[in-house]
Amino acid sequence: MDNYDKNASKLKVMGHPVRLQILDMLRYGEVCVCHIENALNKRQSYISQQLMTLRDAGVVESRKDGLQVYYWLADEQVSDLLHLLHGTLETDAVETLEGCNCPSCSMILIT
Protein backbone atom coordinates (compact mmCIF):
# COMPACT_ATOMS: atom_id res chain seq x y z
CA MET A 1 0.00 0.00 0.00
CA ASP A 2 2.94 2.34 0.68
CA ASN A 3 3.90 2.47 -3.02
CA TYR A 4 0.30 3.35 -3.96
CA ASP A 5 0.30 6.16 -1.40
CA LYS A 6 3.54 7.59 -2.81
CA ASN A 7 2.27 7.43 -6.37
CA ALA A 8 -1.07 8.97 -5.43
CA SER A 9 0.72 11.84 -3.67
CA LYS A 10 2.94 12.40 -6.69
CA LEU A 11 -0.04 12.49 -9.04
CA LYS A 12 -1.89 14.85 -6.71
CA VAL A 13 1.03 17.29 -6.74
CA MET A 14 1.22 17.08 -10.53
CA GLY A 15 -2.54 17.63 -10.85
CA HIS A 16 -2.30 21.43 -10.86
CA PRO A 17 -2.13 23.18 -14.28
CA VAL A 18 0.69 25.59 -13.40
CA ARG A 19 2.75 22.88 -11.69
CA LEU A 20 2.28 20.71 -14.76
CA GLN A 21 3.55 23.57 -16.95
CA ILE A 22 6.57 24.04 -14.68
CA LEU A 23 7.35 20.33 -14.76
CA ASP A 24 7.05 20.29 -18.53
CA MET A 25 9.58 23.15 -18.74
CA LEU A 26 11.95 21.25 -16.46
CA ARG A 27 11.97 18.27 -18.84
CA TYR A 28 14.48 20.31 -20.87
CA GLY A 29 16.85 20.51 -17.93
CA GLU A 30 17.73 22.98 -15.24
CA VAL A 31 15.75 26.26 -15.40
CA CYS A 32 15.99 29.38 -13.23
CA VAL A 33 12.96 30.78 -11.42
CA CYS A 34 13.00 34.06 -13.35
CA HIS A 35 12.75 32.14 -16.63
CA ILE A 36 9.74 30.20 -15.35
CA GLU A 37 8.13 33.49 -14.25
CA ASN A 38 8.63 35.03 -17.69
CA ALA A 39 7.47 31.94 -19.57
CA LEU A 40 4.28 31.59 -17.55
CA ASN A 41 3.71 35.32 -17.01
CA LYS A 42 3.08 34.80 -13.28
CA ARG A 43 4.34 36.63 -10.17
CA GLN A 44 7.53 35.41 -8.53
CA SER A 45 5.78 34.66 -5.24
CA TYR A 46 3.19 32.45 -7.00
CA ILE A 47 5.86 30.54 -8.94
CA SER A 48 7.94 30.10 -5.78
CA GLN A 49 4.90 28.72 -3.95
CA GLN A 50 4.32 26.15 -6.69
CA LEU A 51 8.01 25.22 -6.79
CA MET A 52 8.05 24.78 -3.00
CA THR A 53 5.13 22.35 -3.27
CA LEU A 54 6.98 20.38 -5.96
CA ARG A 55 10.21 20.42 -3.97
CA ASP A 56 8.49 19.30 -0.75
CA ALA A 57 7.00 16.38 -2.68
CA GLY A 58 10.48 15.37 -3.89
CA VAL A 59 9.57 15.94 -7.53
CA VAL A 60 12.12 18.73 -8.14
CA GLU A 61 15.39 19.82 -6.61
CA SER A 62 17.05 23.21 -6.55
CA ARG A 63 20.37 24.97 -6.24
CA LYS A 64 21.28 28.60 -5.75
CA ASP A 65 23.91 30.39 -7.83
CA GLY A 66 24.31 33.98 -6.68
CA LEU A 67 20.88 35.58 -6.95
CA GLN A 68 19.53 32.89 -9.28
CA VAL A 69 17.74 29.75 -8.09
CA TYR A 70 17.67 26.83 -10.52
CA TYR A 71 15.29 23.87 -10.52
CA TRP A 72 15.36 20.49 -12.26
CA LEU A 73 13.36 17.27 -12.23
CA ALA A 74 14.46 15.00 -9.41
CA ASP A 75 12.16 12.09 -10.16
CA GLU A 76 12.57 9.96 -13.27
CA GLN A 77 9.00 8.68 -12.94
CA VAL A 78 7.73 12.24 -13.35
CA SER A 79 9.76 12.60 -16.52
CA ASP A 80 8.25 9.36 -17.82
CA LEU A 81 4.73 10.53 -16.96
CA LEU A 82 5.31 13.86 -18.71
CA HIS A 83 6.54 11.99 -21.75
CA LEU A 84 3.28 10.04 -21.81
CA LEU A 85 1.20 13.20 -21.36
CA HIS A 86 3.06 15.55 -23.70
CA GLY A 87 5.07 13.33 -26.02
CA THR A 88 8.71 13.65 -26.90
CA LEU A 89 10.63 16.89 -26.57
CA GLU A 90 10.78 18.90 -29.77
CA THR A 91 14.17 20.40 -28.93
CA ASP A 92 16.99 19.83 -26.46
CA ALA A 93 17.08 23.40 -25.18
CA VAL A 94 15.01 25.66 -22.99
CA GLU A 95 13.11 28.19 -25.09
CA THR A 96 14.76 31.62 -25.25
CA LEU A 97 12.32 34.31 -24.16
CA GLU A 98 12.38 37.88 -25.40
CA GLY A 99 12.60 40.22 -22.43
CA CYS A 100 13.85 37.53 -20.06
CA ASN A 101 17.01 38.56 -18.24
CA CYS A 102 17.88 35.13 -16.90
CA PRO A 103 21.42 33.90 -17.53
CA SER A 104 20.25 31.26 -20.03
CA CYS A 105 18.44 33.76 -22.23
CA SER A 106 21.14 36.40 -21.89
CA MET A 107 23.92 34.02 -22.94
CA ILE A 108 21.95 32.74 -25.92
CA LEU A 109 21.06 36.25 -27.09
CA ILE A 110 24.67 37.46 -26.78
CA THR A 111 26.16 34.70 -28.95
URVENVEN-V996131 format. One record per backbone hydrogen bond with DSSP energy under -1.0 kcal/mol. NH is the residue of the N-H (numbers start at 1). CO is the residue of the C=O. E is the energy in kcal/mol with one decimal. If there is no record, write none. Layout:
{{NH;CO;E} {NH;CO;E}}
This chain:
{{5;1;-2.2} {6;2;-2.2} {7;3;-2.4} {8;4;-2.5} {9;5;-2.3} {10;6;-2.3} {11;7;-2.4} {12;8;-2.2} {13;9;-2.3} {14;10;-1.9} {20;16;-2.6} {21;17;-1.9} {22;18;-2.6} {23;19;-2.8} {24;20;-2.2} {25;21;-2.0} {26;22;-2.0} {28;25;-1.4} {29;26;-1.3} {31;71;-2.5} {33;69;-2.2} {36;32;-1.7} {37;33;-2.6} {38;34;-2.2} {39;35;-2.6} {40;36;-2.3} {41;37;-1.4} {42;37;-1.4} {47;43;-2.2} {48;44;-2.8} {49;45;-1.9} {50;46;-2.0} {51;47;-2.6} {52;48;-2.4} {53;49;-1.8} {54;50;-2.1} {55;51;-2.8} {56;52;-2.9} {57;53;-1.3} {58;55;-1.6} {59;54;-2.3} {61;72;-2.2} {63;70;-1.9} {65;68;-3.2} {68;65;-1.9} {70;63;-3.0} {71;31;-2.8} {72;61;-1.8} {74;59;-3.0} {79;75;-1.5} {80;76;-2.2} {81;77;-2.5} {82;78;-2.7} {83;79;-2.0} {84;80;-1.9} {85;81;-2.2} {86;82;-3.2} {87;83;-1.9} {100;97;-1.6} {106;102;-2.7} {107;103;-2.4} {108;104;-1.7} {109;105;-2.5} {110;106;-1.6} {111;107;-1.5}}
